[in-house]
């Protein structure tokens, strides 16, 4: 994992020192250093292109990097609000530095690897037994079943990370030790992971009430046994733009009727459709909800997320759905797992 000090260089350092440091950078989309003054404030950015232009001009390897760095570099200040990365992609920015109020470097955003920076904490529901997948789940929890080169749940965690989510809670029960041993505290992935142990099954939302205080205004909740390329940013922005209290990702479910369907009034046929198809929007097991709604969830009691959704509808509190544009597989049965195993082979 990239350490901040590895991409910082003092303004008095020479070009040759910068070249040596650039040569050690790994796992970023663009080789870049950030030039800081003696007060640790960033004063510019430095790329191999900046160095080439300087050397072509006077071939001085001992010139100080503070003289040749780009002082008009693009940066953002640290914020808890949503940061729209599309603005920077349009400007062909590859690496976006995030500075504190003193212009000291806090972190970088690699726009080749990061799709979004969402102000969300997440709860992944991973405590279920997975009986329908027995015997595969007799000794392995369903979220840890292999899908390609990594477990199902790791696909979801890696996607959450790509949307800038840094705090993840995982609710565990059945063979939860395997999940905890595999991910640990999340530091190997650059995130923080905490485990919520369910003494008794708490349904699809009960574990939310066991978190003392989520650190974001809105919370993402999702099932662990999904294989999907859902766009979490779209779901979040749909909720915010619609001023909703909760947003549910949805997937289309198509029903083909092989016969003519009558429309009737009493026993009189008023119209009919020949072999119609009906499309319904179904719950995809991914939700964003206002943190304040978690107060409705009883502590240490079985509680499904659909119970909360029904209450919101009855009280005319705004609940929206947002269709998933992409793939979505709910790995609940052996046929679903087989489909996902075949599908993952064709993904880049």
Buried (B, 14 or more C-beta within 10 A) or exposed (E): EBEEEEBBBBBEBBBEBBBEBBEEBEEBEBBBBBBBBEEEBBBBBBBBEBBEEBBEEEEBBEBBBBEBBBEEBEBBEEEEEBBEBEEBEEEEBBBBBBBEEEBBBEEBBBBEEBBBBBBBBBBBBBBBBBEBBEEBBEEBBBBBBBBBEBBBBBBBBEBBBEBBBBBBBBBBBBBBEBBBEBBEEBEEBEBEBBBBBBEEBBBBBBBBBBBEEBEBEBBBBBBBBBBBEBBBBBBBBBBEEEEBBBBBBBBEEEEEEEEEEEEEEEEEEEEEEEEEEEEEBBBBBBBBBBBEBBEBBEEEEBBEBEBBBEEBEEEEBEBBBBBBEEEBBBBBEEEBBEBBBEBBEEEE
